[in-house]
């Protein structure tokens, strides 16, 4: 008997970490989000967000842009095109798993 692949195989391993999942969820509906706003929303420290954002950047999911507003340094986070695809696929897999689709 040939069964279709279980939806868990469509999950993105990089999004399994709760902070990474939350970070991508927080910025998915935006073009770009300021680091400090995301940090406050997720209720994590600078170092935790920086570490997780860097891991997602290395995976090609998140883009990190640094610049200045006046003389103050700022960092912005955004999803890459690949990141948006992985996010959509990950959510679809979660929905399929939660829906109990065999």
Rosetta silent file (secondary structure, phi, psi, omega in degrees, C-alpha in Angstrom):
SEQUENCE: XXXXXXXXXXXXXXXXXXXXXXXXXXXXXXXXXXXXXXXXXXXXXXXXXXXXXXXXXXXXXXXXXXXXXXXXXXXXXXXXXXXXXXXXXXXXXXXXXXXXXX
SCORE:     score description
SCORE:     0.000 S_00000001
   1 L     0.000  130.892 -177.291    0.000    0.000    0.000 S_00000001
   2 L  -101.149  112.991 -179.684    1.424    3.378   -1.024 S_00000001
   3 L   -99.041  145.323  174.602    0.747    6.158    1.502 S_00000001
   4 L   -66.696  155.839  179.752    1.324    9.846    0.814 S_00000001
   5 L   -61.893  136.328  178.079    4.212   11.452    2.684 S_00000001
   6 L   -64.268  140.221 -177.122    3.274   12.623    6.183 S_00000001
   7 H   -59.697  -20.232 -179.955    3.058   16.444    6.331 S_00000001
   8 H   -61.174  -23.969  178.839    5.741   16.604    9.050 S_00000001
   9 H   -70.579  -12.541  178.386    8.272   16.015    6.280 S_00000001
  10 H   -93.682   -5.377  178.865    7.324   19.437    4.901 S_00000001
  11 L   -68.342  146.047  178.078    8.222   21.239    8.142 S_00000001
  12 L   -91.198  115.466 -177.305   11.214   23.581    8.034 S_00000001
  13 H   -56.307  -36.021 -178.670   13.761   22.465   10.644 S_00000001
  14 H   -64.908  -20.693 -178.669   15.041   26.029   11.074 S_00000001
  15 H   -96.519    6.163 -178.956   11.563   27.093   12.248 S_00000001
  16 L   -72.972  -27.466  179.832   11.280   24.397   14.937 S_00000001
  17 L   -71.705  131.470 -175.896   12.871   26.650   17.576 S_00000001
  18 H   -56.992  -39.191 -179.723   10.144   28.672   19.354 S_00000001
  19 H   -70.933  -39.701  178.329   11.956   32.017   19.123 S_00000001
  20 H   -64.444  -44.067  178.063   12.757   31.530   15.436 S_00000001
  21 H   -59.286  -46.767 -179.279    9.157   30.548   14.722 S_00000001
  22 H   -64.458  -38.849  178.793    7.911   33.594   16.663 S_00000001
  23 H   -62.136  -49.582 -179.266   10.382   35.907   14.925 S_00000001
  24 H   -63.667  -40.429  177.589    9.281   34.806   11.453 S_00000001
  25 H   -60.878  -39.300 -177.565    5.622   35.043   12.472 S_00000001
  26 H   -67.820  -33.635 -175.289    6.213   38.577   13.757 S_00000001
  27 H  -102.462   -6.061 -175.530    7.828   39.851   10.559 S_00000001
  28 L   -60.329  -32.998 -178.043    5.913   37.799    7.973 S_00000001
  29 L   -90.747   10.042 -177.297    3.245   40.466    7.528 S_00000001
  30 L  -123.258  159.898  171.146    5.724   43.302    7.101 S_00000001
  31 L   -74.621  -40.336 -175.951    8.181   44.459    4.490 S_00000001
  32 L  -161.523  141.627  179.737   10.735   45.168    7.202 S_00000001
  33 E  -128.744  141.182  179.140   10.644   45.387   11.010 S_00000001
  34 E   -74.488  136.835 -177.119   12.963   47.204   13.366 S_00000001
  35 H   -49.493  -48.517 -176.052   14.988   44.918   15.617 S_00000001
  36 H   -62.147  -38.786  179.405   13.959   46.697   18.821 S_00000001
  37 H   -66.372  -41.123  178.414   10.242   46.413   18.008 S_00000001
  38 H   -66.249  -43.147  178.509   10.584   42.696   17.294 S_00000001
  39 H   -57.164  -46.402  179.834   12.615   42.206   20.494 S_00000001
  40 H   -65.602  -42.213 -179.646    9.912   43.898   22.572 S_00000001
  41 H   -62.037  -41.889 -178.000    7.121   41.981   20.849 S_00000001
  42 H   -82.910  -13.034 -179.752    8.843   38.632   21.420 S_00000001
  43 L    58.427   51.307  177.318    9.909   39.557   24.964 S_00000001
  44 L  -127.584  168.052  178.152   13.480   38.345   24.511 S_00000001
  45 L   -80.883  165.343  175.627   16.892   39.901   25.082 S_00000001
  46 H   -55.317  -45.683 -175.550   19.020   41.505   22.386 S_00000001
  47 H   -66.189  -38.476  178.560   21.422   38.559   22.449 S_00000001
  48 H   -65.394  -47.292 -179.435   18.682   35.932   22.076 S_00000001
  49 H   -65.365  -41.604 -179.974   17.062   37.745   19.153 S_00000001
  50 H   -60.907  -46.151 -179.384   20.414   38.474   17.523 S_00000001
  51 H   -62.190  -45.394 -178.126   21.508   34.836   17.755 S_00000001
  52 H   -71.693  -37.967  177.198   18.230   33.489   16.348 S_00000001
  53 H   -64.451  -39.627  178.646   18.020   36.133   13.604 S_00000001
  54 H   -65.000  -38.878  177.899   21.601   35.305   12.574 S_00000001
  55 H   -64.242  -40.600  178.340   20.759   31.593   12.393 S_00000001
  56 H   -69.995  -33.001  176.219   17.760   32.392   10.172 S_00000001
  57 H   -65.538  -43.591  178.904   19.920   34.674    8.038 S_00000001
  58 H   -61.874  -30.024  179.210   22.449   31.848    7.558 S_00000001
  59 L   -84.678   -1.740  179.039   19.552   29.614    6.455 S_00000001
  60 L    79.690   14.476 -176.403   18.471   32.206    3.879 S_00000001
  61 L   -93.263  -37.890 -175.922   15.155   32.881    5.622 S_00000001
  62 E  -119.597  140.893  171.280   15.739   36.333    7.128 S_00000001
  63 E  -101.865  138.943  178.902   17.518   39.385    5.781 S_00000001
  64 E  -119.488  124.052  179.332   19.303   41.667    8.246 S_00000001
  65 E  -120.614  131.469  177.894   19.954   45.278    7.277 S_00000001
  66 E  -111.603  144.461  179.572   21.965   47.692    9.397 S_00000001
  67 E  -166.632 -161.575 -178.519   21.876   51.436    9.078 S_00000001
  68 E  -131.192  145.905  167.465   21.361   54.672   10.937 S_00000001
  69 E  -116.771  106.295 -168.920   18.430   56.849   11.897 S_00000001
  70 L    66.695 -125.955  178.673   20.153   60.152   12.475 S_00000001
  71 L  -101.076    3.776 -176.619   23.275   59.178   14.371 S_00000001
  72 E   -94.569  129.087  177.729   21.703   56.139   16.030 S_00000001
  73 E   -69.096  142.844  179.029   22.497   52.692   14.690 S_00000001
  74 E  -137.745  154.696  175.821   19.476   50.564   13.775 S_00000001
  75 E  -128.438  136.399  178.540   18.898   47.025   12.566 S_00000001
  76 E  -121.284  144.597  179.914   15.961   45.889   10.447 S_00000001
  77 E  -117.073  141.312  177.030   14.738   42.352    9.846 S_00000001
  78 E  -148.551  157.807  174.316   12.818   41.077    6.832 S_00000001
  79 E   -84.554  139.505  173.640   11.862   37.778    5.261 S_00000001
  80 L   -79.615  169.892  175.906   13.650   36.828    2.078 S_00000001
  81 H   -59.725  -43.144  177.303   11.683   35.425   -0.853 S_00000001
  82 H   -62.180  -39.894  178.766   12.963   31.977    0.138 S_00000001
  83 H   -62.375  -40.557  178.294   11.929   32.700    3.730 S_00000001
  84 H   -64.429  -39.281  177.682    8.380   33.562    2.665 S_00000001
  85 H   -64.994  -46.435 -179.963    8.160   30.281    0.720 S_00000001
  86 H   -63.377  -39.305  179.438    9.503   28.241    3.650 S_00000001
  87 H   -62.996  -47.073 -179.536    7.129   30.008    6.058 S_00000001
  88 H   -62.475  -43.012  179.803    4.086   29.289    3.877 S_00000001
  89 H   -65.453  -40.840  179.230    5.107   25.649    3.435 S_00000001
  90 H   -62.714  -46.452  179.335    5.757   25.283    7.183 S_00000001
  91 H   -64.434  -39.840  178.559    2.337   26.716    8.085 S_00000001
  92 H   -62.595  -40.699  178.686    0.609   24.494    5.520 S_00000001
  93 H   -65.325  -42.264  178.243    2.326   21.440    7.030 S_00000001
  94 H   -61.753  -42.908  178.425    1.303   22.470   10.559 S_00000001
  95 H   -62.932  -40.834  178.292   -2.302   22.932    9.401 S_00000001
  96 H   -65.039  -41.509  178.628   -2.271   19.517    7.712 S_00000001
  97 H   -65.844  -46.951 -178.467   -0.875   17.877   10.850 S_00000001
  98 H   -65.427  -30.753  179.361   -3.346   19.681   13.141 S_00000001
  99 L   -79.315   -7.094  178.042   -6.197   18.765   10.810 S_00000001
 100 L    69.352   24.510  179.425   -5.268   15.121   11.078 S_00000001
 101 L   -67.566  120.100 -179.124   -5.101   14.644    7.323 S_00000001
 102 L   -72.357    0.000    0.000   -3.741   11.140    6.782 S_00000001
